[in-house]
C-alpha cells in the first residue's frame, strides 16, 4: 500500500507531465522558439533524471518512479523541437 507521500509525489509528477504534451503541440504548430527557454527545459530534464537516480539509489520503485521516464522523454522531445524551430527561424530570416 503506497504512503500518502508517495501518492502526492505521483500526483505531482503526473501534473507536471500533463503540461509537456501541450508544450510539444505548441512547438510543432508555431514552428517558433518564442516563449521557450532552453535553459529552463534543460533544468527540468536534469531534475527528472536526478529524481530517477534518487529512486534507483533508494530502490524506491513506486508508481511515481515510472512516471519520471515519460516526463524525461517529453521534455527531451520539446528540447529537440526547440532546435528544429530555431533552425527554421534562422532559415526564414536568411530569406
TINUVO-840021 format. One record per residue: x, y, z of N, C-alpha, C in turn; chain. Coordinates in steps of 0.05 Angstrom, whole numbers, plus 5000, padded with zeros to 4 digits. Example, Ala and Ser with C-alpha at 12.3 -4.5 7.8 and 13.67 -1.06 7.14 Angstrom:
<pts>
(pt (5264,4886,5156),(5246,4910,5156),(5264,4934,5156),A)
(pt (5257,4955,5142),(5273,4979,5143),(5258,5001,5157),A)
</pts>
This chain:
<pts>
(pt (5017,4976,5000),(5000,5000,5000),(5018,5025,5000),A)
(pt (5014,5042,4980),(5031,5067,4979),(5024,5086,5002),A)
(pt (5045,5100,5010),(5041,5120,5031),(5028,5145,5019),A)
(pt (5018,5162,5036),(5006,5187,5027),(5027,5204,5012),A)
(pt (5051,5204,5022),(5073,5219,5009),(5078,5209,4981),A)
(pt (5077,5182,4977),(5082,5171,4951),(5059,5178,4932),A)
(pt (5035,5178,4942),(5011,5186,4926),(5014,5215,4917),A)
(pt (5022,5232,4935),(5025,5261,4928),(5048,5265,4908),A)
(pt (5070,5250,4911),(5092,5251,4892),(5083,5242,4865),A)
(pt (5067,5221,4864),(5057,5212,4838),(5039,5233,4825),A)
(pt (5022,5245,4841),(5004,5266,4830),(5020,5289,4820),A)
(pt (5042,5297,4834),(5059,5318,4825),(5072,5312,4798),A)
(pt (5083,5288,4796),(5096,5280,4771),(5076,5279,4748),A)
(pt (5053,5269,4753),(5032,5268,4732),(5023,5296,4724),A)
(pt (5020,5313,4744),(5012,5341,4738),(5032,5355,4721),A)
(pt (5058,5352,4728),(5079,5364,4712),(5078,5352,4684),A)
(pt (5074,5326,4682),(5075,5313,4657),(5053,5321,4638),A)
(pt (5030,5330,4648),(5008,5338,4632),(5015,5362,4615),A)
(pt (5032,5380,4625),(5038,5404,4611),(5056,5400,4587),A)
(pt (5072,5379,4587),(5092,5375,4565),(5079,5368,4538),A)
(pt (5059,5351,4537),(5046,5347,4510),(5035,5372,4499),A)
(pt (5023,5389,4516),(5013,5415,4507),(5035,5433,4496),A)
(pt (5057,5433,4510),(5080,5449,4501),(5091,5438,4474),A)
(pt (5092,5412,4471),(5101,5399,4447),(5083,5407,4423),A)
(pt (5057,5405,4427),(5038,5412,4406),(5042,5441,4398),A)
(pt (5046,5459,4418),(5051,5487,4412),(5077,5491,4396),A)
(pt (5097,5476,4403),(5123,5478,4389),(5120,5469,4360),A)
(pt (5106,5447,4356),(5102,5436,4329),(5087,5456,4312),A)
(pt (5065,5466,4323),(5047,5484,4307),(5060,5511,4302),A)
(pt (5073,5523,4322),(5083,5550,4319),(5108,5552,4302),A)
(pt (5124,5530,4303),(5150,5529,4289),(5167,5553,4298),A)
(pt (5165,5560,4323),(5179,5583,4334),(5190,5576,4362),A)
(pt (5211,5590,4370),(5223,5587,4396),(5212,5609,4415),A)
(pt (5195,5626,4406),(5185,5647,4423),(5170,5635,4447),A)
(pt (5176,5646,4470),(5163,5636,4494),(5176,5611,4506),A)
(pt (5197,5602,4493),(5211,5578,4503),(5238,5586,4515),A)
(pt (5246,5571,4535),(5272,5575,4548),(5286,5548,4548),A)
(pt (5307,5547,4532),(5323,5523,4530),(5335,5516,4558),A)
(pt (5345,5536,4571),(5357,5531,4598),(5337,5520,4617),A)
(pt (5313,5531,4617),(5291,5520,4634),(5285,5491,4628),A)
(pt (5282,5485,4603),(5276,5457,4595),(5298,5438,4603),A)
(pt (5323,5447,4600),(5346,5430,4607),(5347,5425,4638),A)
(pt (5340,5446,4653),(5339,5442,4682),(5317,5423,4690),A)
(pt (5294,5425,4677),(5272,5406,4683),(5281,5378,4677),A)
(pt (5292,5373,4653),(5301,5346,4646),(5322,5336,4666),A)
(pt (5341,5354,4673),(5361,5346,4693),(5348,5339,4720),A)
(pt (5328,5354,4728),(5314,5347,4753),(5300,5320,4752),A)
(pt (5288,5314,4729),(5275,5288,4727),(5296,5265,4728),A)
(pt (5319,5269,4714),(5340,5249,4715),(5350,5245,4743),A)
(pt (5353,5267,4758),(5362,5266,4786),(5341,5250,4803),A)
(pt (5316,5255,4797),(5294,5240,4811),(5296,5210,4805),A)
(pt (5302,5203,4781),(5305,5175,4773),(5329,5163,4788),A)
(pt (5351,5177,4788),(5375,5168,4802),(5370,5164,4832),A)
(pt (5356,5183,4844),(5350,5181,4873),(5332,5157,4878),A)
(pt (5312,5152,4861),(5295,5129,4865),(5311,5103,4862),A)
(pt (5330,5102,4843),(5346,5078,4840),(5365,5074,4863),A)
(pt (5376,5096,4874),(5394,5093,4896),(5380,5083,4922),A)
(pt (5355,5091,4925),(5339,5083,4949),(5322,5058,4943),A)
(pt (5324,5049,4918),(5308,5026,4908),(5278,5030,4915),A)
(pt (5269,5054,4909),(5240,5061,4913),(5227,5061,4886),A)
(pt (5219,5038,4877),(5207,5035,4850),(5176,5036,4852),A)
(pt (5166,5058,4863),(5137,5061,4866),(5125,5072,4840),A)
(pt (5100,5078,4841),(5086,5088,4817),(5098,5114,4807),A)
(pt (5106,5132,4824),(5118,5157,4816),(5143,5152,4799),A)
(pt (5159,5133,4807),(5184,5126,4793),(5179,5122,4763),A)
(pt (5158,5108,4756),(5152,5101,4728),(5142,5125,4712),A)
(pt (5132,5146,4726),(5123,5170,4711),(5146,5189,4705),A)
(pt (5169,5185,4718),(5192,5202,4712),(5201,5198,4683),A)
(pt (5200,5173,4673),(5210,5166,4647),(5195,5180,4624),A)
(pt (5168,5178,4623),(5155,5192,4601),(5159,5223,4603),A)
(pt (5161,5233,4627),(5166,5262,4630),(5193,5270,4618),A)
(pt (5214,5254,4623),(5240,5260,4612),(5238,5258,4581),A)
(pt (5225,5238,4571),(5222,5236,4542),(5207,5259,4530),A)
(pt (5186,5268,4543),(5171,5291,4533),(5187,5317,4534),A)
(pt (5202,5321,4555),(5218,5346,4557),(5240,5345,4536),A)
(pt (5252,5322,4532),(5273,5320,4512),(5262,5323,4484),A)
(pt (5237,5314,4479),(5224,5319,4454),(5220,5349,4449),A)
(pt (5212,5363,4470),(5208,5392,4467),(5235,5406,4463),A)
(pt (5256,5396,4475),(5283,5408,4471),(5291,5403,4442),A)
(pt (5286,5380,4431),(5292,5374,4403),(5276,5393,4385),A)
(pt (5251,5397,4391),(5235,5415,4375),(5245,5444,4377),A)
(pt (5256,5451,4400),(5268,5478,4403),(5290,5482,4382),A)
(pt (5307,5462,4379),(5329,5464,4360),(5318,5464,4331),A)
(pt (5298,5447,4326),(5286,5447,4299),(5274,5475,4293),A)
(pt (5259,5486,4312),(5247,5512,4308),(5267,5534,4305),A)
(pt (5289,5532,4320),(5310,5552,4317),(5322,5551,4289),A)
(pt (5326,5527,4278),(5336,5524,4251),(5316,5536,4231),A)
(pt (5291,5531,4235),(5270,5542,4217),(5271,5573,4218),A)
(pt (5273,5584,4242),(5274,5613,4245),(5299,5625,4231),A)
(pt (5321,5612,4234),(5346,5622,4221),(5343,5620,4190),A)
(pt (5332,5599,4180),(5328,5595,4152),(5309,5617,4141),A)
(pt (5288,5622,4155),(5268,5642,4146),(5280,5671,4148),A)
(pt (5297,5676,4167),(5309,5703,4170),(5330,5708,4148),A)
(pt (5341,5686,4137),(5361,5689,4115),(5348,5693,4088),A)
(pt (5322,5689,4086),(5309,5692,4061),(5298,5720,4057),A)
</pts>
